[in-house]
Amino acid sequence: MPSRPPQPLRAVFAMDPVHLPRLFPPPLMARLGQTCVLEPSLVVQDFGAPSAAAALAEADVLITGWGCPPLDAGLLTAAPRLRAVLHAAGSVRHLIGDDVWERGITVSSAAAANAVPVAEYTLAMILLAGKDAFAHRDRYRTTHTLPAPADTASTGNLGRRVGVIGASRVGRRLLELLRPFDFGVLLHDPYATPQEAAALGAEPVPLETLLSRSDIVTLHAPDLPGTHRMLDAARLSLLRDGAVLINTSRGALVDPDALTGELVSGRLSAILDVTEPEPLPADSPLYRLPNVVLTPHIAGSLGNELERLGRTVVAELERLAAGQAPAHEVRRADLTRVA
């Protein structure tokens, strides 16, 4: 008796539908349609909604993104056949509930793809900070004259020492991008061995050493209980006068009052894509300080960069359909040390 051909996977989208067109433009949606059965117009925002019941009851795969409701016991009741969650965004820490992990459902994330623009943004800011570009811009607007040699004596990227806190996905991608430049690179990560740090092109050092030796410090650690306020007043005081702090990770990693004090004094400069709180209150002095560059959480995937996340999910779905393990699986145990 001939064997039955395998049944195609059935997938359902669960996210804020505003993100769907950029995550999955027509060519990617076509690839999805060739790999699974799904209704492109159905984007679930409530797992208890009657309109979603029939699709969830048959779903093998949930394709999630920003705006997806938490995945908990209610989802498992609505989707008894569910075997995989493919997240078209970064962290799944606050998305996946205990019931999903205990069911043994496979979870994959596009965090590695989302790390690319964050690392690119950070590299750009490191290079601009080394050239003191923002201060020169402001001075030029006021004086309308070119800088004198005395104004550029401390400017330049040759031999600048960059301290990278966290060999995360973003941290590792940034270390790759730093290789062509004439930087000295320090790395602090309690999970990276000296051999791994060397392979990444960095010198492994304790956090306090990194802070005291670096011209530019960039944060790429996850927001965990052990990293909360890791840069407190005492550690910020270790940074040399004129040092630059870049934060594209989470505002909670830095004591906001201590950082504000250092920046108001003018001793340090900062490039902050994330803050605590976020956004800052309207009367925060950081909006007005000349030694602070604030951007509104734009380092991660935006605009056309969202398609990179969608490509990752489509490739993962194709792997599942072929009976292969996902390339970017997230395991419950990983969440003790990653975002």
N, C-alpha and C positions, 0 to 999 in steps of 0.2 A: 504494500500500500504506500503510495507516494506521500512524503512528509508535507505538511502544510507550510506554505511560505510564512516567514515571520510577520506578525502584524506590525504596521507602522506605529511609532510612538504618537501618543496624543498629548499635545501641549496646550497650556493656557497662560496668557499674559496676566501678571498681577503687579500693578504699579500705577503711578499717576499717568493717565494717558497723554498728558502734554509732552512727555519724554519719548513716546514711542516712535514718532516719525524720524527723529534724529538718531535714535539708537538703531533703528532698523529701516533705513531707506529702502526704496523698492528693490534694488538688487539683492539686498540681504533678506528682505521679506520673501523674495522668490526662492532663495536658498533654503529658508526655513520650510517653505511649502513643499519643497522636494524631499525634505528629510522627515517631516512629521505632519500630522493632521492637526490643524488649529484654525480658529476663527480670528482673522486679523482685527476684526472690528470689536471683538470682545476683550476688554481690558478690565480685570476685576479689581475693585477697590474695597469690596466688602465680601468676605467669604460666606456670609450668611444670606447674601442677596438671592432672591428667587431666580433672577435672570442668569445667575452663574451656576446654579445647582446642577444642571444637566452636564455642562462641560466639565465641572470639577469632579463629578462622579466618575467620569471616564478618564481623567487626566493621569498620565504617567509622569509628566514633567511640568513643573511650574517655572516660568520665566519671569523673574522678579526684577524690580528696579526701585529707584527712589519713589517714595509714596506708597510702597506696598505695606499692607497691614501686617502686624506680627504673625509669624507662622507658629501656631499653637495647636492645642488639642482640637479646637473648633475646626481648623483647617483639615486635620487628619480625619475628622468625622465627615466633612464635606467631600474629601478627596481620598477615599480608602485605597485607591490603586497607586497613589503617588509614590514614586521611587527616586526622583531626583529634583533638586532645586538648582537652577542656573541663575545666578544673580548678576545682572547687567550693571553692576556698580562695584563699590569697594567693599567695605567691611560688612560682615554678616553678624557681627557680635550682638547687636540689639534686634536683629530680625528673626533669627532662628531660636525657637523656644526649646526647652528641655524635651518635650514630647517628640519633637521632630528628630532630635539627636538620638533619643532612645529607640525610636522606630528603625534606626539604621538607614535613613534616607541619605542618599549621596548629595553633597552640597558642593557647588563650584562657584567661584567668584571671579569677576573681571578685575580684581584689585591690581594685578600685575599690569594690565593695560592702563588702568587709571594712574598708575605710578609714573607713566611716561611723561605726561605734561607737567606733573608736579616737579619732576627732576629737571625738566627743561626750563621751567620758570625759575627754579632755584639756581641753576647754572647761570642764567641770564642775570639774575640779581647779584650773584657773586662777582661776575665780571664787571657789572656796572658799579657795584660798591667799591671794588678795587680801583676803579678810575675816578671815584668820588663824583660820579656823573650827576647825581641829584643836587649836590651842593653847588657844583659848577653851573648847572642849569639855573638854579635860583639866583646865583651871583650874576650871571649873564643877563638875566631878565632885568636886574636892577641897574647894573653898571653899563651894559651895552659895550663892554670892552673885553678883549681877549685876556686870559689870565697871564699874570707875570710869573716868571720862574719860581718866585718864592711861594706862589699860590699852589704850585703843583709839586713841591719838593717831596711830599709824602704820597704822591699819587702813582699808581701803577700796579700791575698784577704779577710782575716778575718776582718770583720767590715768595709771594704772599702765602701765609700759612692758613689753611682752611681746616677747621675742626668739624667733623661730621658726627653727630650724636645719633646713633641708630643705624645698624646695617639691615634696615627693613627693605621692602621692595623698592621704595623710593630711594632710600639711602644707597642701596647697591647700584641702582640705575644712575644715580648722581655720580658715584665713584667712577663708573665707566665713562661718563661724560667729561669728568675732570682730567682724565688721562692725558689728552693732548696738550694740556696747558702746563706752564712752569710754576705749579703750585707745590708746596709741601703739604701733604694731606695726613691729618691725624684722625683716628677713628676710636670712638668709645661705644662698645656694645658688649654687655656681659655674656652674650651667647656666641659671639664670634671668637674663634680660636686665633692665636697669632698667625697660624698658617693661612686661615681664611682671610684675615686682614691683609696679609702680604699679597695674597693672590688678587685682592681687590685694589691693590696699589696704595695701601694706607699703612701708617704706623699705629699699632694698637697701643692705647694709653688709658690710664684711669681718667675718670671724668674731670677731676680737679686739675690734672695735668693738661688735659685738652683745653680747658677754659683759660688757664694761665698762659698757655703758649700760642694760642690762635689769634690771628688778626680778624678772621670772620668765622663765626660759629653758626652752624645750620642744624636745626632740629628735625629729626626724622624718626623719633621713637613713638610707639603707640601710647594711647591714653589708657593706662592701667593704674590700679591702686599703687603700685610700686613706682610709677613715674609721675604721679600727681605732684605738682609743684617741685619737680626735680631741680629746676633752676630757681632756688629761693634767694633771699637777700645775701646769704653768705657766699653762695656759689656765684651769683652775679658779680659780687665784689672781686672775684678772682680774675674777671676779664680785664685785660689791659686797657688803659685809657685810649679812647678812640676806636675800640673794637666795635664790630658790627654783629648784631644778632639777627638771624633770619629764622622766622618760624612759619613753616607751611604745614605743620603737623596738627597740633591742637593747642588752643590757648591755655588749657588747664595744666600744661607742662611747666608753665612759668608763673611765679608769684606776680600777679598783676600790679599790686601796690609797690613791690620792690622794683619791678621793671620801670614803672612810671617814674619813681623817684630817680632812678639812674638816668632816664631819658630827659626828664625835666632839668636835671643838673647839667646836662650836656656832656657827661663823661662818656656815654656810650651812644651808638646809633642803632637803629633797628629797622628792619624791613619785615612787616607783619602782614601776612595774608590771613591769619587767624588770630583771634583775641579772646579774652574772657572778661566780661561777657561778649557775645557776638550778636548784633553789632554793639560797639561801644556806645555809652550814653552820649547825647549830643554835646554835653559840656566837658567831655574828656579832653585834656590838653594834648593828647596824642594826635588829634586831628590837625593841630596847628603848629606842632613843633617842627622846625626845619630839619632836624636830624632823625625824623621818623617818616618812613614811607608806608602808608596803609593801603592795602588793596582788599576788596570785599570778597574774600574766599574764592578767588578765581583760578588758583593754581591747578586745581583738579580739572577733569574733563568738562569742557564747555563747547557749545556750538558744534562745529564739524568734528571735534575730537570725540564726541559721544559715539560716533560710528565705530571707533576702535573697540569700544566696549561691546557693541553689538556683534562685531566680527568674532570676538572672543567667545561669546555665547553660542553663536552659530557653529563655530568649530567644535565646541564642547558637545553640542547636540549631535553633530555628525559623528563624533567619536562614540557617543552612547549608542547611536543607532547601529554602528558597526560592531558593537559588543566590546568596545575598548573602554578603559578607565579614563576619566577626565584628566586633562593636563593640569588643571588648576583647582584640584580638589582642596576643600577646607575640612580639616578634621577638628573635632571638638577639643581635643587636647591642645591644638595649636593656639586656641584663644587665650591661653594663659600667658602668651608672650607676643602675640601679634594683634594688630588692630582688627 
